[in-house]
Amino acid sequence: EALWREDGCLALVEEITECLDRLALAMDLAGARVRADVENGDDLATALRQYIADYRRSQDRLLRDEEFARVSTYKKTVWTAWETSLASLRETEGNQPDIHPVQLLRFATLLDRANVQDELFRLASLGLEEACDRLNVEVPPWMQGLLSRGKDDEWDELSYRTSVKLLLRYRLVRPVVEPWKGITMHSLVQWRASGGMDQEEDW
C-alpha cells in the first residue's frame, strides 16, 4: 500500500474508478488492460496513466475492444453486454407494442440521470394534451403509450411500470426510492443509450 501511495497509484485507480462510474465489467476490462501493460514492462503508475489517457481520447474504442474480453471473468466487452440487452429489449418491444423500454431509456438520457422521477411522468400525462395543442406538436406513439390516461382520467402507469421493470431486470437502470420514487442510470449506460440520438430533434 505504501508503494501505491508513493507512486500516486491509489489516486490513479480512484480516477479510473470515477471515469468508469464503478461499472464492474468496465473495471474488470480496465484491469486486464493495465495488467497487460505491466507484464510488458511498464511500471504500474505508467500503465494506469496510459489507461486514463486512452480512455479520455478513445472511450468508444476501449469499451468495444474485444482483445481483453477473453481474459475477463465476464468474457464480454462492455459494448457487447449492452448490445445483447438492448437487442432483447427491442425484440420485446416488437412483440409487445404497448411497452417501450428502449424508448424510455433513450428519453431518460435527456433528463438528470441520477433522478428520473415517476412523478414527472404522472404530471406530464395530466398536461400532455394541452401542451401539445399549445406548442402545435405531435407526441410520438411510444410517448403517448407511457403517458396515457385511463377511464378515470388519471395516469394509466402500467406501460411505464412494465417498461421500467424490464430496464431494471437488465440492470440498465437502478431503482430510487427516496426522496422521490424513480430510477437512476449509470453514466456509461447514459452515454451508450444516447448514442446516435439527434438531441435537438428529440427535445
Buried (B, 14 or more C-beta within 10 A) or exposed (E): EEEBEEBEBBEBBEBBBEBBBEBEBBBBBBBBBBBBBEEEEBEBBBBBBBBBEBBEEEBEEBBBBEEBBEBBEBEBBBBBBBBEBBEBBEEBBEEBEEBBBBBBBBBBBBBEBEEBBBEBBBEBBBEBEEEEEEEEEEBEEBBBBBBBBEEEEEBBBBBBBBBBEBBBEBEBBEEBEEEEEBBBBBBBBBBBBBEEBEEEEEE
